[in-house]
Amino acid sequence: MAQQQNKLWGGRFSESTDEFVQAFTASVNFDQRMYAQDIQGSKAHATMLQEVGVLTEAERDAILQGLSTIQQEIESGEFQWSVALEDVHMNIEARLTELIGDAGKKLHTGRSRNDQVATDIRLWLRDSIDAIDAQLLRLLQGLLTLAEKEADTIMPGFTHLQTAQPVTFGHHLLAWFEMLVRDRERLADCRKRVNRMPLGSAALAGTTFPINRERTCELLGFDGICENSLDAVSDRDFAIEFCALAALTMTHLSRMSEELVLWTSAQFNFIELPDRFCTGSSIMPQKKNPDVPELVRGKTGRVNGHLISLLTLMKSQPLAYNKDNQEDKEPLFDAVDTLHDSLRAFADMVPAIEPKREVMREAALKGYSTATDLADYLVRAGLPFREAHEVVGKSVAYGIEQGKDLSEMSLAELQQFHSSIEDDVFEVLTLEGSVSARNHIGGTAPEQVRLAVQRAQHRL
């Protein structure tokens, strides 16, 4: 009988938990990372219990001091975690009782592990969101700095990975910025729904003790209280929502990674990544592999999997809490870690990208990237767009046959396709003329890139 009597819930049981089942059902090996939030929640709960008369001041003070001692023990590595005590909550409560006696047993009055763990996860995720936001902000600021620096750098823009029109490198970087700034908005929006307090819902129906949930909410810095006790203990929408935004943010980082991998290849040779973000080959001494972008691209699938895992976890659960929900933590924890570390790596790496400006410019001269500019020129001369499209198509076909870009043709060669073409056509056929002509909000003109950077700084 000794084993089940040592458990804080063992009174109803007549035999010990099977040793394998004990290990199989325990969560302390992974949920102990929420120790600070568990202690934070317990301190607020004890403070509230004293204020409503459930605890004496002496009991509250003993609990608060004991919890502080436990936190010091955990952070110094002295704390002894026990699988037999199942989870972070039981481990801390058992140690508290060892330290201060019966007052420690009173801490759980008016709450359950169900609302306790729901509170801990929300507190932990709130802290994690703030840490992720700091890395995301660093990355966004780094992108803006680089975009402004490269506002005049011309590169080919692609559709279908085929040369389409010339753009500026700064404009391309600002496209990355727009993707990630939406992710930051989603992160802030998710935080609002994370920051709701379940504590006080107890197991599922509330408690008979005269608790003051508003006070606990204030102490813990929540924006509001979960209004329904059944929903409060069983809801994991906030974790699913976080994993959804994490998957989308990782997808954006993966798209960026794909371009970085392409651009560092010998076939593109558009950029150089610093050696500290790359590795070599064990057999090919010439290799410089873009491991950071490749790994981030690979880790995206991992975070996508965590989203599906949590959706599947919740899809068939009846109200209220079920043991299934123990499986929410490892996917959530890993999604947080993966997103945070990926953003940190990119925030360090992106500002250090070294563009090869001449290579980019030479690439933009290939593939007839100013063909649309010639069509626009003809439209301004009075041709219907479809007729202009056909004229330019014939001129490109001629260029392919002759091995000439449009800008390399003589005026006489161009005029054989339409008589309205004059000397001023070469102003639009140059790369600089092409990008500068797109001088409107959202356009690739260097002037617009710099203005966009200024607006983006205000958005941040």
C-alpha positions as CSV (number, residue, x, y, z in Angstrom):
1,M,0.0,0.0,0.0
2,A,2.9,2.3,0.5
3,Q,3.2,3.4,-3.2
4,Q,-0.4,4.6,-3.7
5,Q,-0.5,6.2,-0.3
6,N,2.5,8.3,-1.3
7,K,0.5,9.7,-4.2
8,L,-1.5,12.9,-3.5
9,W,-4.6,11.2,-4.9
10,G,-4.1,7.7,-3.6
11,G,-6.9,7.5,-1.0
12,R,-9.5,5.8,-3.2
13,F,-7.1,3.1,-4.6
14,S,-6.5,-0.3,-3.1
15,E,-3.4,-1.3,-5.1
16,S,-0.3,0.3,-6.4
17,T,0.0,1.7,-9.9
18,D,1.8,-0.8,-12.2
19,E,5.4,0.3,-12.6
20,F,5.2,0.5,-16.4
21,V,1.9,2.3,-16.3
22,Q,3.3,4.8,-13.8
23,A,6.1,5.6,-16.3
24,F,3.8,5.5,-19.3
25,T,1.3,8.0,-17.8
26,A,3.9,10.4,-16.2
27,S,4.5,13.7,-17.9
28,V,7.2,15.2,-15.5
29,N,10.0,14.5,-17.9
30,F,8.6,17.1,-20.3
31,D,6.2,19.3,-18.3
32,Q,8.8,20.2,-15.7
33,R,9.8,23.0,-18.1
34,M,6.7,24.8,-16.9
35,Y,8.0,24.9,-13.3
36,A,8.3,28.8,-13.2
37,Q,4.7,29.2,-14.4
38,D,3.4,26.6,-12.0
39,I,5.0,28.4,-9.1
40,Q,3.8,31.7,-10.4
41,G,0.2,30.4,-10.6
42,S,0.4,28.8,-7.1
43,K,1.7,32.0,-5.6
44,A,-1.2,34.0,-7.0
45,H,-3.6,31.3,-5.9
46,A,-2.3,31.3,-2.4
47,T,-2.4,35.1,-2.2
48,M,-6.0,35.1,-3.3
49,L,-6.9,32.3,-0.8
50,Q,-5.6,34.4,2.1
51,E,-7.4,37.4,0.9
52,V,-10.8,35.6,0.9
53,G,-10.1,34.0,4.3
54,V,-9.3,30.4,3.2
55,L,-5.7,30.7,4.4
56,T,-4.2,32.6,7.3
57,E,-1.5,35.1,6.7
58,A,1.0,32.8,8.3
59,E,0.0,29.9,6.0
60,R,0.2,32.2,2.9
61,D,3.6,33.4,3.9
62,A,4.9,29.9,4.5
63,I,3.6,28.8,1.1
64,L,5.1,31.8,-0.8
65,Q,8.5,31.3,0.9
66,G,8.4,27.5,0.3
67,L,7.6,28.0,-3.4
68,S,10.5,30.5,-3.7
69,T,12.8,28.0,-2.1
70,I,11.6,25.3,-4.6
71,Q,12.2,27.6,-7.5
72,Q,15.8,28.2,-6.3
73,E,16.3,24.5,-5.9
74,I,15.1,23.8,-9.4
75,E,17.2,26.5,-11.0
76,S,20.3,25.4,-9.1
77,G,19.8,21.8,-10.2
78,E,19.2,20.5,-6.6
79,F,15.6,19.6,-7.0
80,Q,14.8,15.9,-7.3
81,W,12.2,15.2,-9.9
82,S,10.2,12.0,-9.3
83,V,8.3,10.0,-12.0
84,A,6.2,8.5,-9.2
85,L,4.7,12.0,-8.6
86,E,3.7,12.1,-12.2
87,D,3.9,15.7,-13.2
88,V,5.4,19.1,-12.4
89,H,2.4,20.1,-10.3
90,M,2.6,17.0,-7.9
91,N,6.4,17.3,-7.7
92,I,6.3,20.9,-6.5
93,E,3.3,20.4,-4.2
94,A,5.0,17.3,-2.5
95,R,8.2,19.2,-2.0
96,L,6.3,22.2,-0.6
97,T,4.6,19.9,2.0
98,E,8.0,18.5,2.9
99,L,9.3,22.0,3.5
100,I,6.4,23.7,5.3
101,G,4.2,20.8,6.6
102,D,0.4,20.9,6.6
103,A,0.2,24.4,5.1
104,G,1.5,23.0,1.9
105,K,-1.4,20.6,1.7
106,K,-3.9,23.6,1.8
107,L,-2.5,25.2,-1.4
108,H,-4.7,23.0,-3.6
109,T,-7.9,24.2,-2.0
110,G,-10.3,25.5,-4.6
111,R,-8.4,24.3,-7.6
112,S,-7.7,21.1,-9.6
113,R,-4.8,19.9,-11.7
114,N,-7.2,20.4,-14.6
115,D,-7.4,24.2,-14.2
116,Q,-3.9,24.3,-12.9
117,V,-2.3,22.8,-16.0
118,A,-4.5,24.8,-18.3
119,T,-3.3,27.9,-16.5
120,D,0.4,26.8,-16.6
121,I,0.3,26.2,-20.3
122,R,-1.2,29.6,-21.0
123,L,1.3,31.3,-18.9
124,W,4.2,29.4,-20.5
125,L,2.9,30.0,-24.0
126,R,2.4,33.7,-23.3
127,D,6.0,34.0,-22.2
128,S,7.1,32.0,-25.3
129,I,5.1,34.2,-27.6
130,D,6.9,37.3,-26.2
131,A,10.2,35.6,-26.8
132,I,9.3,34.6,-30.3
133,D,8.1,38.1,-31.0
134,A,11.4,39.5,-30.0
135,Q,13.2,37.3,-32.5
136,L,10.7,38.1,-35.2
137,L,11.1,41.8,-34.7
138,R,14.9,41.4,-35.0
139,L,14.5,39.6,-38.3
140,L,12.0,42.2,-39.6
141,Q,14.4,45.1,-38.6
142,G,17.3,43.3,-40.3
143,L,15.3,42.9,-43.5
144,L,14.5,46.6,-43.6
145,T,18.1,47.6,-43.1
146,L,19.2,45.3,-45.9
147,A,16.3,46.3,-48.2
148,E,17.2,50.0,-47.8
149,K,20.8,49.3,-48.5
150,E,19.9,47.3,-51.7
151,A,17.2,49.6,-53.0
152,D,19.1,50.2,-56.2
153,T,20.4,46.7,-56.7
154,I,18.8,45.1,-59.8
155,M,18.0,41.5,-60.1
156,P,15.7,39.4,-62.2
157,G,12.2,38.9,-60.9
158,F,10.8,35.4,-61.6
159,T,7.4,33.8,-62.2
160,H,7.5,30.0,-62.7
161,L,11.2,30.4,-61.8
162,Q,11.6,31.9,-65.3
163,T,12.9,35.4,-65.8
164,A,9.9,37.7,-65.8
165,Q,10.8,41.4,-65.2
166,P,13.7,43.2,-63.5
167,V,13.1,44.1,-59.9
168,T,15.3,45.5,-57.2
169,F,16.8,43.3,-54.5
170,G,15.4,45.7,-51.9
171,H,11.9,45.2,-53.3
172,H,12.3,41.4,-53.1
173,L,13.4,41.6,-49.5
174,L,10.4,43.7,-48.7
175,A,8.2,40.9,-50.0
176,W,9.8,38.7,-47.3
177,F,9.0,41.5,-44.9
178,E,5.3,41.6,-45.8
179,M,5.0,37.8,-45.2
180,L,6.6,38.0,-41.8
181,V,4.9,41.2,-40.6
182,R,1.6,39.4,-41.2
183,D,2.9,36.5,-39.1
184,R,3.7,39.0,-36.3
185,E,0.2,40.4,-36.5
186,R,-1.1,36.8,-36.2
187,L,1.2,36.2,-33.2
188,A,-0.2,39.3,-31.4
189,D,-3.7,38.2,-32.2
190,C,-3.1,34.7,-30.9
191,R,-1.7,36.1,-27.7
192,K,-5.0,37.8,-26.9
193,R,-6.7,34.4,-26.8
194,V,-3.9,32.7,-24.9
195,N,-4.1,35.4,-22.2
196,R,-7.3,34.2,-20.6
197,M,-7.3,32.6,-17.2
198,P,-8.8,29.1,-16.5
199,L,-7.8,29.1,-12.8
200,G,-10.8,28.8,-10.5
201,S,-12.6,26.4,-12.8
202,A,-11.3,23.5,-10.6
203,A,-11.9,20.1,-12.1
204,L,-14.8,21.1,-14.4
205,A,-17.7,22.7,-12.4
206,G,-16.0,25.4,-10.4
207,T,-15.5,25.3,-6.6
208,T,-17.6,25.8,-3.5
209,F,-14.9,27.9,-1.9
210,P,-15.4,31.7,-1.9
211,I,-12.6,32.4,-4.5
212,N,-12.0,35.7,-6.2
213,R,-11.1,34.9,-9.8
214,E,-10.8,38.5,-10.7
215,R,-8.1,39.0,-8.2
216,T,-6.1,36.0,-9.3
217,C,-6.5,37.2,-12.9
218,E,-5.1,40.5,-11.9
219,L,-2.1,39.0,-10.1
220,L,-1.2,36.8,-13.0
221,G,-1.6,39.5,-15.6
222,F,-4.3,37.9,-17.7
223,D,-6.5,40.0,-19.9
224,G,-9.6,38.2,-18.8
225,I,-11.2,35.1,-17.3
226,C,-12.4,32.0,-19.0
227,E,-16.2,32.3,-18.6
228,N,-17.2,28.6,-18.6
229,S,-15.5,26.1,-16.3
230,L,-16.2,23.1,-18.6
231,D,-14.6,24.9,-21.6
232,A,-11.8,26.4,-19.5
233,V,-10.3,23.1,-18.4
234,S,-10.7,21.3,-21.8
235,D,-10.0,24.1,-24.3
236,R,-6.8,23.7,-26.3
237,D,-7.8,26.0,-29.1
238,F,-5.1,28.5,-28.1
239,A,-2.4,25.8,-28.6
240,I,-3.8,24.8,-32.0
241,E,-4.0,28.4,-33.0
242,F,-0.4,28.9,-32.1
243,C,0.7,25.9,-34.0
244,A,-1.2,27.1,-37.0
245,L,0.5,30.4,-37.0
246,A,3.8,28.7,-36.3
247,A,3.3,26.4,-39.3
248,L,2.5,29.4,-41.5
249,T,5.5,31.4,-40.2
250,M,7.7,28.4,-40.8
251,T,6.3,28.1,-44.3
252,H,7.3,31.7,-45.0
253,L,10.8,31.0,-43.6
254,S,10.9,27.8,-45.8
255,R,10.1,29.9,-48.9
256,M,12.8,32.3,-48.0
257,S,15.2,29.3,-47.4
258,E,14.4,27.9,-50.8
259,E,15.5,31.2,-52.5
260,L,18.6,31.4,-50.3
261,V,19.6,27.9,-51.3
262,L,19.0,28.7,-55.0
263,W,20.8,32.0,-54.8
264,T,23.9,30.5,-53.2
265,S,24.2,27.8,-55.8
266,A,26.9,28.1,-58.5
267,Q,24.0,28.2,-61.1
268,F,22.6,31.4,-59.6
269,N,25.5,32.8,-57.6
270,F,23.4,35.8,-56.5
271,I,24.5,36.0,-52.9
272,E,27.2,34.9,-50.4
273,L,26.3,33.7,-46.9
274,P,28.9,34.1,-44.2
275,D,30.8,30.9,-43.4
276,R,29.4,30.8,-39.9
277,F,26.0,29.9,-41.3
278,C,27.3,27.2,-43.6
279,T,29.2,23.9,-43.5
280,G,31.5,21.9,-45.7
281,S,31.6,18.5,-47.2
282,S,33.4,15.5,-45.7
283,I,34.6,14.4,-49.2
284,M,34.3,17.5,-51.5
285,P,36.6,20.2,-50.3
286,Q,35.1,22.9,-52.6
287,K,31.6,22.7,-51.1
288,K,30.0,25.4,-49.0
289,N,26.6,24.2,-48.0
290,P,23.8,26.5,-46.8
291,D,22.8,24.3,-43.9
292,V,20.8,26.9,-41.9
293,P,18.3,27.6,-44.7
294,E,18.1,23.9,-45.6
295,L,17.5,22.9,-42.0
296,V,14.8,25.6,-41.5
297,R,13.2,24.4,-44.8
298,G,13.2,20.8,-43.3
299,K,11.9,21.8,-39.9
300,T,8.8,23.3,-41.5
301,G,7.4,19.8,-42.0
302,R,8.0,19.1,-38.3
303,V,5.9,22.1,-37.2
304,N,3.2,21.3,-39.8
305,G,3.1,17.8,-38.2
306,H,2.6,19.3,-34.7
307,L,-0.4,21.2,-35.9
308,I,-2.0,18.1,-37.4
309,S,-1.2,16.2,-34.1
310,L,-3.0,18.7,-32.0
311,L,-6.0,18.9,-34.3
312,T,-6.3,15.1,-34.3
313,L,-5.8,15.1,-30.5
314,M,-8.8,17.3,-29.9
315,K,-11.2,16.1,-32.7
316,S,-13.1,13.5,-30.7
317,Q,-12.8,14.6,-27.1
318,P,-16.0,15.0,-25.1
319,L,-16.2,17.7,-22.4
320,A,-14.5,18.2,-20.1
321,Y,-10.8,17.3,-19.4
322,N,-9.4,13.9,-20.6
323,K,-6.0,12.3,-20.1
324,D,-5.5,12.7,-23.9
325,N,-4.7,16.3,-23.2
326,Q,-1.4,15.3,-21.7
327,E,-0.3,14.8,-25.3
328,D,-0.7,18.5,-26.1
329,K,2.5,19.6,-24.5
330,E,5.3,17.9,-26.4
331,P,4.0,19.1,-29.9
332,L,3.4,22.6,-28.5
333,F,6.8,22.7,-26.8
334,D,8.6,21.6,-29.9
335,A,6.7,23.9,-32.2
336,V,7.7,26.8,-29.9
337,D,11.3,25.8,-29.8
338,T,11.6,25.2,-33.5
339,L,10.0,28.5,-34.5
340,H,12.0,30.5,-31.9
341,D,15.3,29.0,-33.0
342,S,14.6,29.3,-36.7
343,L,13.7,32.9,-36.3
344,R,16.8,33.5,-34.2
345,A,19.0,31.9,-36.9
346,F,17.4,34.0,-39.6
347,A,17.6,37.2,-37.6
348,D,21.4,36.6,-37.2
349,M,21.9,35.5,-40.8
350,V,19.8,37.8,-43.0
351,P,21.5,41.1,-42.2
352,A,24.8,39.4,-43.1
353,I,23.7,38.4,-46.6
354,E,26.2,39.7,-49.2
355,P,24.6,40.3,-52.6
356,K,26.7,39.9,-55.7
357,R,25.3,42.9,-57.5
358,E,27.0,42.5,-60.9
359,V,26.0,38.9,-61.1
360,M,22.4,39.8,-60.3
361,R,22.4,42.6,-62.9
362,E,23.9,40.3,-65.6
363,A,21.2,37.7,-64.9
364,A,18.5,40.4,-65.2
365,L,19.8,41.2,-68.7
366,K,19.0,37.6,-69.8
367,G,15.6,36.3,-70.6
368,Y,14.1,39.4,-72.2
369,S,13.1,40.8,-68.8
370,T,12.1,44.2,-70.3
371,A,9.7,42.8,-72.9
372,T,6.7,44.1,-70.9
373,D,8.3,47.5,-70.9
374,L,8.4,47.5,-74.7
375,A,4.7,46.4,-74.8
376,D,3.8,49.3,-72.4
377,Y,5.8,51.6,-74.6
378,L,3.7,50.6,-77.7
379,V,0.5,50.9,-75.8
380,R,1.4,54.5,-74.9
381,A,2.1,55.0,-78.6
382,G,-1.5,54.1,-79.3
383,L,-1.5,50.3,-79.9
384,P,-4.1,48.1,-78.2
385,F,-2.3,45.9,-75.6
386,R,-3.0,42.6,-77.4
387,E,-1.5,44.0,-80.6
388,A,1.5,45.3,-78.7
389,H,1.8,41.9,-77.0
390,E,2.1,40.3,-80.4
391,V,4.6,42.8,-81.7
392,V,6.9,42.2,-78.7
393,G,6.5,38.5,-79.0
394,K,7.8,38.6,-82.6
395,S,10.7,40.9,-81.5
396,V,11.6,38.4,-78.8
397,A,11.5,35.5,-81.2
398,Y,13.9,37.5,-83.5
399,G,16.2,38.2,-80.5
400,I,16.3,34.5,-79.6
401,E,17.2,33.7,-83.2
402,Q,19.9,36.4,-83.3
403,G,21.2,35.9,-79.8
404,K,20.4,39.5,-78.8
405,D,18.5,41.0,-75.9
406,L,15.9,43.7,-76.8
407,S,18.3,46.4,-75.4
408,E,21.0,45.2,-77.7
409,M,19.0,45.5,-80.9
410,S,19.4,48.6,-83.1
411,L,16.6,51.0,-83.7
412,A,16.2,49.7,-87.2
413,E,15.9,46.2,-86.0
414,L,13.2,47.1,-83.6
415,Q,11.3,49.3,-86.1
416,Q,10.9,46.3,-88.4
417,F,8.3,45.1,-85.9
418,H,6.4,48.4,-85.6
419,S,7.0,51.9,-87.1
420,S,6.0,53.7,-83.9
421,I,9.1,52.7,-82.1
422,E,11.5,55.7,-81.8
423,D,14.9,56.5,-80.2
424,D,13.3,57.0,-76.8
425,V,12.5,53.3,-76.6
426,F,16.0,52.6,-75.2
427,E,15.1,54.5,-72.0
428,V,12.5,51.8,-71.1
429,L,14.6,48.9,-72.4
430,T,17.4,49.5,-69.9
431,L,17.1,47.7,-66.5
432,E,17.4,51.0,-64.6
433,G,14.6,52.5,-66.7
434,S,12.4,49.5,-66.3
435,V,12.6,49.5,-62.5
436,S,12.4,53.3,-62.1
437,A,9.3,53.4,-64.3
438,R,7.3,51.4,-61.6
439,N,7.2,54.3,-59.3
440,H,4.1,53.8,-57.3
441,I,3.2,52.4,-53.9
442,G,4.1,48.7,-54.0
443,G,6.3,49.1,-57.1
444,T,9.9,48.1,-57.4
445,A,11.4,51.6,-58.1
446,P,14.3,52.4,-55.8
447,E,12.5,55.5,-54.6
448,Q,9.4,53.4,-53.7
449,V,11.6,50.9,-51.9
450,R,13.0,53.6,-49.7
451,L,9.6,55.0,-49.0
452,A,8.3,51.5,-48.2
453,V,11.1,51.0,-45.7
454,Q,10.2,54.2,-43.9
455,R,6.5,53.2,-43.7
456,A,7.5,49.7,-42.5
457,Q,9.6,51.2,-39.7
458,H,6.5,53.0,-38.4
459,R,4.5,49.8,-38.7
460,L,7.0,48.0,-36.4
